[in-house]
Amino acid sequence: MKKIIGVIIVIKFTALLLQGNLAVIENSNQITLSDGDNTVLVYHKNEVEPPEGTDPIYKRSAFIHPIRTPNGEVLTSIHPSDHIHHMGLWHAWVKTSHENREIDFWNLKKSQGTVQYAKTLSLHRSESEIGFSVIQNHVAFTQEKKSKPIIKEKFTIKLSKDKRGYLIDYISEQENVETDYRYARENLYNLVERGQDAIDGILELSKETEHPRAYEVAGQLIKTVGETAEKLIDLQSKLKKLEGEEQKVGTQHNHLYVGSTSELQKFLKKKNVKE
């Protein structure tokens, strides 16, 4: 009797990209954008637990905290006592519907949904900025307490700086992970149903005429319908895994200025003069 021994190897990794004093660092827990010794922002890949004694439903990943100004002042917080669900800088839909069910991805206390980090796509840099792109899943909680991805999001952060402060581009591209699957599935259903009707007709004709060609056509049609049914089963399996083609829902591109109020006013006045 052979014994199979499984070995799990945990690899800790750190990826580093430098751009002047700006740097992007990724490890197994987070992605950090820094400016020299100043940690400008941290994106959390792993779920952060809420304070002890509070409902664990308030844990989540896929958020940014802290965000710091050039002089190191922290602008964000997590799990404040009056907004225990709030986690630094993040976003989620409040009023959505899916399969005749309302889903709130923002208010975690409803236990309807949340947003989760899925994977890192890239760390990037150019002559003037650094950043990263990740995949985030907006998941709904089923009655069985399982997570079901509804929206797949490509989330990108870009950081640049000048004498006035930091400029952060916050880009969200969201896709419905089920729409095209369901459309394709309906088409395959229709093909199978129509194919079955055609098989019934050609078999009836074969009995009446007993012509070899009629039986040949019937055999080919049965084979085609069988292959279509197999594709339907395969598609259904993929739909459950929420993989494959997706339909783009929308892109949100925001700019965040990090600096003093007086510096921001000067920046806007200068911009208005140029325009």
ZAROFI-319655 format. One line per 10 residues: number of its first residue (from 0); their letters; for each residue x, y, z of N, C-alpha, C, CB. Coordinates in steps of 0.02 Angstrom, whole numbers. Glycine has a CB too. Example, Ala and Ser with C-alpha at 12.3 -4.5 7.8 and 13.67 -1.06 7.14 Angstrom:
<panus>
0 = as = 660/-284/390/615/-225/390/660/-165/390/565/-224/452 | 642/-112/354/684/-53/357/645/2/394/704/-30/286
</panus>
This chain:
<panus>
0 = mkkiigviiv = 42/-60/0/0/0/0/44/62/0/-48/0/61 | 35/105/-48/76/165/-53/46/221/-11/82/187/-126 | 91/257/21/70/315/59/88/378/21/101/315/130 | 41/424/17/54/487/-16/65/541/37/-4/506/-64 | 121/572/35/138/623/84/135/691/50/208/610/114 | 93/735/76/87/802/49/131/850/87/14/826/50 | 166/891/53/210/941/84/187/1010/63/284/929/63 | 172/1052/111/151/1120/99/210/1166/112/90/1140/143 | 229/1204/61/285/1250/68/257/1321/67/337/1239/11 | 271/1358/119/250/1427/124/308/1472/104/225/1445/196
10 = ikftalllqg = 297/1511/52/350/1554/27/332/1626/42/361/1544/-49 | 373/1660/80/363/1731/92/400/1770/38/388/1751/164 | 366/1817/8/398/1853/-47/392/1928/-36/367/1834/-114 | 438/1963/-64/436/2036/-64/455/2061/-132/482/2065/-9 | 412/2100/-163/426/2130/-228/438/2204/-218/368/2117/-279 | 489/2231/-250/508/2300/-238/520/2335/-304/569/2305/-194 | 488/2393/-315/500/2436/-372/516/2505/-347/440/2436/-422 | 568/2535/-372/589/2601/-351/580/2653/-406/661/2600/-327 | 561/2714/-388/556/2768/-436/576/2832/-399/484/2774/-466 | 641/2851/-404/666/2906/-364/662/2887/-291/627/2970/-378
20 = nlaviensnq = 627/2929/-252/616/2912/-181/552/2872/-172/612/2975/-140 | 512/2864/-225/450/2826/-221/464/2752/-231/399/2850/-273 | 431/2709/-193/442/2637/-198/377/2600/-188/494/2614/-146 | 370/2543/-222/314/2497/-214/341/2432/-185/277/2484/-283 | 313/2411/-129/335/2350/-97/275/2305/-84/373/2365/-30 | 279/2242/-105/225/2194/-94/251/2134/-56/193/2172/-160 | 213/2112/-5/227/2049/28/161/2009/31/257/2060/99 | 160/1957/69/101/1913/70/40/1946/103/117/1849/106 | 50/2000/140/-5/2032/176/-29/2097/145/16/2045/245 | 16/2135/112/-4/2202/91/40/2228/35/-3/2249/150
30 = itlsdgdntv = 18/2284/6/57/2321/-43/67/2391/-14/21/2323/-114 | 129/2413/-12/146/2477/18/177/2524/-34/194/2467/76 | 151/2585/-36/181/2638/-77/214/2687/-29/128/2673/-123 | 278/2699/-38/315/2741/8/355/2795/-29/362/2700/51 | 370/2847/8/411/2902/-17/468/2910/32/370/2968/-25 | 526/2880/17/581/2880/65/560/2843/128/603/2952/81 | 565/2877/185/546/2846/249/471/2853/264/586/2876/306 | 435/2890/222/364/2902/234/322/2849/198/345/2972/211 | 283/2811/236/235/2764/207/174/2803/185/217/2707/257 | 166/2813/119/112/2854/94/45/2818/101/124/2873/21
40 = lvyhknevep = 42/2754/81/-19/2716/89/-4/2641/91/-69/2732/32 | -50/2604/121/-45/2531/126/-111/2501/103/-27/2509/199 | -107/2455/54/-166/2417/31/-164/2349/64/-167/2411/-47 | -220/2329/96/-222/2266/134/-251/2209/92/-263/2275/198 | -211/2158/82/-231/2099/43/-268/2049/88/-171/2066/10 | -247/2043/149/-278/1995/195/-331/2029/238/-224/1963/240 | -379/1991/261/-432/2018/303/-404/2042/370/-487/1966/314 | -427/2101/391/-408/2129/456/-467/2120/503/-388/2205/449 | -453/2090/561/-506/2076/609/-528/2140/645/-482/2024/659 | -592/2144/664/-616/2201/702/-591/2198/774/-693/2205/700
50 = pegtdpiykr = -602/2250/814/-580/2249/884/-611/2191/922/-598/2314/917 | -576/2168/972/-600/2111/1013/-667/2128/1044/-548/2093/1067 | -712/2080/1042/-778/2090/1072/-830/2114/1023/-773/2138/1127 | -810/2129/961/-858/2151/911/-872/2094/862/-832/2213/873 | -925/2101/824/-947/2049/777/-893/2038/723/-1015/2069/744 | -872/1975/713/-821/1962/662/-843/1977/591/-800/1890/666 | -908/1991/581/-932/2008/514/-899/2072/489/-1009/2017/515 | -871/2112/535/-840/2175/516/-767/2168/491/-841/2222/574 | -743/2108/484/-676/2098/456/-680/2106/380/-647/2029/475 | -626/2129/350/-625/2134/277/-554/2149/253/-674/2187/252
60 = safihpirtp = -545/2135/189/-482/2152/154/-499/2204/101/-449/2087/123 | -452/2216/55/-463/2260/-2/-480/2332/20/-520/2233/-46 | -438/2360/61/-447/2430/81/-378/2461/92/-490/2436/146 | -376/2527/96/-313/2564/104/-312/2599/172/-304/2615/47 | -261/2586/210/-248/2619/274/-178/2601/298/-302/2598/328 | -140/2650/318/-156/2721/321/-141/2757/255/-117/2755/377 | -164/2819/250/-141/2866/199/-108/2923/236/-201/2891/152 | -49/2942/215/-12/2995/250/4/3054/204/53/2966/279 | 7/3113/234/28/3173/199/104/3172/193/3/3237/235 | 132/3218/155/205/3221/149/242/3229/216/225/3277/103
70 = ngevltsihp = 209/3261/265/242/3268/330/226/3210/378/221/3334/362 | 192/3158/352/180/3098/392/115/3097/431/235/3090/440 | 73/3147/423/9/3148/459/-39/3096/430/-22/3218/457 | -69/3056/473/-115/3002/452/-185/3031/441/-117/2945/504 | -214/3017/383/-279/3045/364/-336/2996/372/-277/3068/292 | -322/2932/382/-374/2880/385/-374/2844/451/-365/2830/327 | -427/2807/463/-431/2764/523/-472/2703/505/-463/2802/584 | -471/2652/548/-512/2592/537/-550/2574/600/-467/2533/514 | -609/2545/589/-652/2522/644/-664/2575/698/-622/2461/675 | -681/2637/679/-698/2687/731/-760/2664/768/-709/2757/700
80 = sdhihhmglw = -767/2684/831/-821/2659/873/-890/2677/846/-814/2685/943 | -896/2735/812/-962/2755/787/-975/2732/715/-968/2830/790 | -924/2704/682/-932/2676/616/-888/2613/611/-914/2728/559 | -907/2562/649/-864/2503/656/-850/2469/589/-896/2454/703 | -894/2480/539/-887/2448/474/-837/2484/430/-954/2444/439 | -817/2545/449/-775/2585/404/-702/2563/409/-781/2659/421 | -670/2556/349/-602/2532/345/-560/2577/300/-601/2459/318 | -534/2632/328/-490/2676/291/-523/2701/227/-426/2640/274 | -488/2693/171/-515/2713/105/-535/2651/68/-462/2754/64 | -600/2646/51/-625/2588/15/-691/2608/-18/-635/2527/63
90 = hawvktshen = -719/2564/-57/-782/2579/-91/-821/2515/-101/-769/2614/-158 | -887/2522/-104/-931/2465/-117/-1001/2492/-133/-933/2416/-55 | -1040/2453/-169/-1108/2472/-186/-1153/2459/-126/-1133/2433/-247 | -1201/2505/-116/-1249/2499/-60/-1314/2466/-84/-1264/2568/-29 | -1342/2492/-138/-1406/2465/-163/-1394/2429/-229/-1458/2522/-172 | -1393/2364/-228/-1387/2323/-288/-1439/2267/-285/-1315/2294/-295 | -1452/2237/-342/-1497/2180/-344/-1468/2125/-388/-1567/2201/-371 | -1478/2063/-368/-1453/2006/-405/-1500/1948/-394/-1380/1988/-383 | -1526/1921/-448/-1573/1865/-445/-1631/1881/-397/-1536/1801/-421 | -1660/1941/-407/-1718/1964/-368/-1704/1970/-294/-1775/1916/-378
100 = reidfwnlkk = -1640/1982/-278/-1621/1990/-208/-1579/2053/-201/-1582/1928/-183 | -1594/2094/-149/-1556/2154/-136/-1491/2137/-99/-1597/2205/-96 | -1436/2169/-120/-1372/2156/-88/-1339/2222/-71/-1326/2114/-134 | -1316/2229/-9/-1280/2288/14/-1208/2265/29/-1314/2319/78 | -1162/2286/-14/-1092/2268/-5/-1056/2313/45/-1056/2269/-72 | -1088/2369/62/-1056/2420/104/-1068/2407/179/-1080/2489/85 | -1131/2402/198/-1149/2395/269/-1142/2322/290/-1221/2419/282 | -1084/2306/317/-1067/2237/333/-1113/2205/384/-995/2233/357 | -1143/2246/427/-1185/2219/480/-1245/2182/453/-1208/2274/527 | -1265/2197/390/-1321/2163/359/-1304/2092/338/-1346/2202/299
110 = sqgtvqyakt = -1239/2076/336/-1216/2009/316/-1241/1989/247/-1238/1957/367 | -1245/2038/202/-1268/2024/134/-1210/2018/85/-1315/2079/111 | -1155/2054/97/-1098/2050/52/-1039/2090/77/-1118/2075/-16 | -984/2085/40/-923/2121/57/-879/2124/-5/-885/2087/117 | -820/2154/3/-771/2157/-51/-708/2122/-27/-757/2231/-73 | -678/2080/-70/-620/2041/-50/-564/2047/-102/-640/1968/-41 | -503/2050/-78/-445/2046/-122/-441/1977/-153/-379/2063/-84 | -425/1973/-218/-420/1909/-252/-348/1893/-273/-466/1908/-314 | -317/1939/-311/-248/1928/-333/-217/1993/-357/-246/1875/-389 | -151/1994/-358/-115/2052/-384/-100/2042/-458/-49/2063/-344
120 = lslhrsesei = -116/2092/-498/-102/2090/-569/-32/2117/-585/-154/2129/-608 | -15/2173/-554/51/2203/-570/69/2257/-520/51/2231/-640 | 134/2267/-513/162/2327/-482/191/2367/-541/217/2311/-426 | 182/2432/-542/205/2468/-600/237/2535/-582/147/2480/-647 | 276/2561/-628/309/2625/-620/320/2656/-688/377/2617/-581 | 325/2722/-688/343/2759/-748/391/2814/-726/279/2789/-784 | 404/2861/-771/450/2914/-753/422/2960/-699/467/2954/-814 | 357/2963/-694/327/3011/-648/283/2981/-593/286/3059/-687 | 271/2914/-595/226/2886/-545/241/2812/-533/154/2894/-567 | 212/2786/-478/215/2715/-462/145/2693/-443/266/2701/-403
130 = gfsviqnhva = 134/2627/-438/68/2604/-418/61/2529/-424/16/2637/-460 | -1/2506/-423/-16/2434/-427/-86/2423/-454/-8/2400/-358 | -98/2363/-478/-165/2342/-500/-180/2274/-469/-169/2338/-578 | -240/2267/-442/-262/2204/-411/-332/2187/-435/-260/2210/-334 | -351/2124/-423/-420/2103/-434/-455/2098/-367/-423/2034/-472 | -514/2130/-363/-556/2125/-303/-623/2095/-323/-566/2196/-270 | -650/2053/-281/-716/2023/-293/-767/2052/-246/-712/1946/-286 | -823/2075/-274/-880/2096/-233/-924/2034/-226/-920/2157/-266 | -925/2006/-166/-958/1942/-155/-1022/1950/-114/-910/1893/-120 | -1071/1909/-131/-1133/1906/-93/-1131/1845/-48/-1196/1904/-140
140 = ftqekkskpi = -1161/1851/11/-1166/1794/57/-1232/1758/46/-1159/1818/131 | -1228/1693/32/-1288/1654/20/-1320/1635/87/-1272/1591/-21 | -1380/1605/82/-1413/1583/143/-1374/1528/178/-1483/1557/126 | -1331/1493/141/-1289/1441/170/-1224/1470/197/-1274/1388/118 | -1219/1538/200/-1160/1574/225/-1099/1564/181/-1145/1551/295 | -1111/1549/116/-1055/1543/70/-1047/1608/31/-1067/1484/21 | -986/1619/5/-972/1680/-33/-981/1667/-107/-900/1705/-18 | -1019/1710/-141/-1031/1703/-212/-1010/1768/-247/-1105/1687/-226 | -956/1767/-287/-935/1828/-322/-989/1852/-371/-870/1815/-360 | -1004/1916/-368/-1054/1947/-412/-1020/1995/-460/-1108/1983/-371
150 = ikekftikls = -972/2033/-434/-936/2083/-475/-861/2070/-469/-954/2156/-452 | -829/2070/-527/-756/2065/-529/-729/2135/-544/-731/2012/-582 | -682/2158/-504/-658/2227/-510/-582/2228/-520/-677/2268/-449 | -560/2265/-570/-490/2281/-577/-479/2348/-542/-467/2283/-652 | -440/2348/-488/-430/2407/-447/-358/2430/-454/-447/2392/-373 | -349/2493/-473/-282/2520/-487/-270/2584/-446/-273/2535/-562 | -211/2587/-416/-189/2647/-381/-125/2672/-414/-177/2633/-306 | -122/2738/-427/-62/2770/-454/-43/2828/-409/-73/2794/-528 | 21/2834/-393/45/2886/-348/99/2927/-382/72/2855/-283 | 90/2993/-380/141/3039/-403/147/3095/-352/123/3067/-475
160 = kdkrgylidy = 198/3137/-359/207/3191/-311/239/3251/-345/250/3167/-251 | 229/3309/-313/265/3369/-332/278/3408/-268/225/3412/-384 | 298/3471/-274/315/3510/-215/255/3524/-170/346/3576/-236 | 195/3519/-198/135/3535/-160/108/3475/-120/81/3559/-206 | 124/3413/-141/99/3355/-106/94/3295/-151/31/3370/-77 | 53/3246/-131/44/3184/-168/-21/3187/-209/44/3123/-121 | -20/3156/-267/-80/3148/-307/-92/3073/-317/-74/3185/-376 | -151/3050/-296/-166/2979/-300/-224/2968/-350/-185/2950/-230 | -212/2928/-401/-265/2908/-447/-296/2844/-421/-238/2899/-520 | -362/2844/-416/-400/2788/-387/-447/2763/-442/-441/2809/-321
170 = iseqenvetd = -431/2707/-474/-466/2684/-534/-500/2617/-522/-417/2679/-593 | -565/2615/-537/-604/2554/-527/-638/2534/-592/-656/2564/-471 | -624/2473/-617/-657/2445/-676/-694/2382/-655/-605/2429/-733 | -760/2383/-659/-801/2329/-633/-837/2292/-688/-851/2356/-583 | -843/2226/-678/-874/2182/-728/-924/2135/-695/-821/2142/-766 | -980/2125/-728/-1029/2075/-706/-1003/2007/-726/-1100/2089/-736 | -992/1963/-678/-960/1899/-694/-1008/1846/-719/-925/1874/-633 | -1073/1862/-722/-1121/1811/-741/-1160/1824/-805/-1170/1802/-685 | -1164/1887/-827/-1210/1906/-880/-1200/1865/-944/-1203/1978/-896 | -1138/1864/-971/-1126/1829/-1033/-1136/1754/-1027/-1055/1843/-1057
180 = yryarenlyn = -1118/1727/-969/-1130/1656/-957/-1203/1639/-963/-1103/1636/-888 | -1245/1680/-931/-1317/1666/-932/-1346/1672/-1002/-1353/1712/-883 | -1321/1721/-1040/-1344/1730/-1109/-1325/1669/-1151/-1314/1794/-1139 | -1263/1647/-1144/-1240/1588/-1182/-1279/1526/-1161/-1165/1577/-1171 | -1293/1520/-1096/-1330/1462/-1072/-1400/1460/-1101/-1333/1462/-996 | -1433/1518/-1104/-1501/1520/-1133/-1500/1499/-1206/-1530/1590/-1126 | -1448/1522/-1243/-1443/1503/-1313/-1433/1428/-1321/-1385/1540/-1346 | -1392/1399/-1279/-1380/1327/-1283/-1443/1288/-1265/-1322/1306/-1236 | -1480/1313/-1215/-1544/1281/-1198/-1589/1280/-1260/-1578/1318/-1140 | -1594/1337/-1293/-1637/1341/-1352/-1614/1294/-1407/-1639/1413/-1379
190 = lvergqdaid = -1548/1290/-1417/-1522/1245/-1469/-1538/1172/-1453/-1447/1253/-1476 | -1531/1153/-1390/-1547/1085/-1371/-1621/1069/-1381/-1527/1072/-1297 | -1664/1116/-1360/-1736/1105/-1367/-1757/1100/-1440/-1774/1161/-1332 | -1731/1147/-1481/-1748/1144/-1552/-1718/1082/-1586/-1723/1208/-1587 | -1659/1064/-1564/-1627/1004/-1591/-1667/942/-1575/-1557/997/-1564 | -1696/940/-1515/-1737/882/-1496/-1800/878/-1539/-1756/886/-1422 | -1830/937/-1552/-1888/938/-1596/-1870/913/-1666/-1917/1010/-1600 | -1810/935/-1690/-1788/914/-1756/-1775/839/-1758/-1724/952/-1776 | -1747/812/-1704/-1735/739/-1700/-1801/701/-1704/-1696/721/-1636 | -1851/724/-1666/-1916/691/-1667/-1945/690/-1738/-1965/726/-1619
200 = gilelskete = -1937/747/-1773/-1964/751/-1841/-1928/706/-1890/-1961/823/-1865 | -1861/705/-1887/-1822/664/-1934/-1831/590/-1920/-1748/683/-1932 | -1840/571/-1857/-1852/501/-1840/-1920/478/-1867/-1847/490/-1764 | -1969/523/-1862/-2035/506/-1888/-2031/497/-1964/-2086/561/-1870 | -1993/542/-1997/-1985/537/-2069/-1948/474/-2088/-1947/598/-2096 | -1898/455/-2048/-1860/394/-2062/-1904/332/-2058/-1801/387/-2012 | -1949/330/-2011/-1994/273/-2004/-2041/268/-2064/-2034/279/-1939 | -2063/327/-2086/-2111/327/-2141/-2078/308/-2208/-2144/395/-2148 | -2018/333/-2220/-1986/323/-2285/-1936/265/-2286/-1950/385/-2306 | -1909/250/-2226/-1857/199/-2220/-1799/212/-2268/-1886/128/-2232
210 = hprayevagq = -1787/275/-2281/-1733/294/-2326/-1668/299/-2287/-1749/362/-2362 | -1613/269/-2312/-1548/270/-2277/-1524/341/-2261/-1495/235/-2318 | -1536/388/-2309/-1513/456/-2298/-1548/488/-2239/-1524/497/-2361 | -1612/473/-2229/-1649/501/-2173/-1619/477/-2107/-1723/481/-2177 | -1601/412/-2104/-1570/386/-2043/-1500/416/-2032/-1564/309/-2047 | -1465/429/-2087/-1399/460/-2082/-1404/530/-2052/-1365/462/-2151 | -1452/569/-2077/-1464/637/-2052/-1484/635/-1979/-1517/673/-2094 | -1526/587/-1961/-1548/580/-1892/-1489/566/-1846/-1600/523/-1886 | -1444/523/-1868/-1385/507/-1828/-1341/568/-1818/-1345/451/-1861 | -1330/606/-1871/-1289/666/-1866/-1320/718/-1820/-1277/697/-1935
220 = liktvgetae = -1386/724/-1825/-1422/773/-1783/-1419/753/-1710/-1495/779/-1807 | -1427/689/-1696/-1422/665/-1627/-1353/680/-1599/-1437/589/-1623 | -1302/669/-1640/-1233/682/-1619/-1223/757/-1603/-1183/659/-1673 | -1249/800/-1646/-1242/872/-1637/-1277/895/-1574/-1270/909/-1697 | -1338/871/-1562/-1375/890/-1502/-1339/865/-1439/-1447/862/-1504 | -1311/805/-1443/-1273/778/-1387/-1213/821/-1370/-1251/707/-1402 | -1177/844/-1422/-1119/887/-1411/-1140/955/-1382/-1081/897/-1477 | -1196/980/-1405/-1221/1043/-1378/-1240/1036/-1305/-1282/1068/-1418 | -1270/979/-1287/-1287/967/-1217/-1225/963/-1174/-1327/901/-1211 | -1171/934/-1201/-1108/931/-1163/-1080/1002/-1152/-1056/888/-1201
230 = klidlqsklk = -1086/1045/-1203/-1064/1114/-1195/-1105/1150/-1142/-1068/1151/-1262 | -1169/1134/-1140/-1213/1165/-1090/-1192/1145/-1019/-1286/1145/-1103 | -1176/1081/-1010/-1154/1057/-945/-1088/1090/-925/-1147/980/-946 | -1042/1095/-974/-978/1127/-961/-986/1200/-943/-932/1119/-1021 | -1031/1234/-978/-1043/1304/-964/-1073/1314/-895/-1090/1334/-1017 | -1118/1269/-876/-1148/1273/-810/-1096/1266/-756/-1203/1220/-803 | -1048/1220/-767/-994/1211/-719/-952/1274/-713/-949/1151/-740 | -937/1305/-770/-898/1366/-769/-936/1424/-737/-877/1385/-840 | -1001/1425/-747/-1042/1477/-717/-1038/1473/-641/-1114/1471/-740 | -1038/1413/-616/-1034/1404/-543/-967/1428/-517/-1045/1331/-524
240 = klegeeqkvg = -916/1420/-556/-849/1442/-536/-838/1515/-552/-796/1399/-569 | -884/1544/-589/-880/1615/-607/-816/1631/-644/-887/1658/-546 | -802/1592/-695/-744/1604/-736/-766/1616/-808/-694/1545/-732 | -722/1645/-848/-736/1653/-919/-750/1724/-938/-792/1610/-939 | -789/1732/-991/-803/1799/-1018/-848/1837/-971/-835/1794/-1087 | -835/1902/-964/-875/1945/-921/-893/2009/-957/-837/1961/-856 | -947/2041/-935/-970/2102/-967/-952/2162/-924/-1047/2100/-979 | -919/2211/-954/-897/2269/-917/-958/2311/-897/-848/2312/-958 | -958/2330/-832/-1013/2370/-806/-994/2444/-805/-1032/2347/-736 | -935/2460/-783/-917/2531/-781/-847/2542/-754/-966/2569/-738
250 = tqhnhlyvgs = -822/2603/-764/-756/2622/-740/-763/2686/-699/-706/2632/-799 | -733/2686/-641/-732/2745/-598/-660/2767/-589/-766/2730/-530 | -646/2829/-605/-578/2855/-602/-579/2918/-560/-549/2869/-673 | -549/2915/-499/-549/2972/-454/-478/2996/-443/-582/2953/-387 | -472/3061/-424/-407/3089/-407/-410/3110/-333/-390/3150/-453 | -358/3095/-296/-354/3113/-226/-292/3155/-214/-355/3051/-180 | -301/3216/-189/-244/3260/-175/-227/3254/-102/-259/3333/-195 | -164/3243/-85/-141/3237/-17/-92/3293/-3/-109/3167/-3 | -112/3343/36/-71/3400/51/-110/3447/95/-46/3435/-13 | -83/3506/110/-118/3554/152/-173/3590/113/-68/3604/182
260 = tselqkflkk = -220/3621/150/-275/3658/118/-248/3717/78/-325/3681/170 | -201/3754/106/-174/3812/72/-138/3792/8/-126/3850/117 | -102/3735/10/-68/3711/-50/-118/3690/-103/-23/3652/-33 | -174/3660/-82/-226/3640/-129/-258/3700/-162/-279/3597/-95 | -271/3753/-124/-300/3814/-151/-254/3845/-203/-315/3864/-96 | -189/3847/-187/-141/3874/-235/-140/3833/-299/-71/3877/-204 | -144/3766/-290/-143/3720/-348/-204/3732/-393/-141/3647/-324 | -263/3740/-362/-324/3750/-401/-324/3818/-435/-385/3743/-356 | -300/3870/-401/-297/3936/-432/-251/3936/-492/-273/3988/-381 | -194/3901/-484/-146/3896/-540/-176/3858/-598/-82/3862/-517
270 = knvke = -216/3805/-583/-248/3766/-635/-300/3807/-671/-278/3703/-606 | -340/3847/-634/-392/3888/-665/-363/3941/-711/-434/3921/-611 | -305/3970/-692/-273/4020/-734/-251/3990/-801/-211/4051/-697 | -225/3927/-797/-203/3892/-858/-262/3879/-903/-168/3827/-841 | -320/3860/-873/-379/3842/-914/-411/3904/-944/-430/3804/-871
</panus>
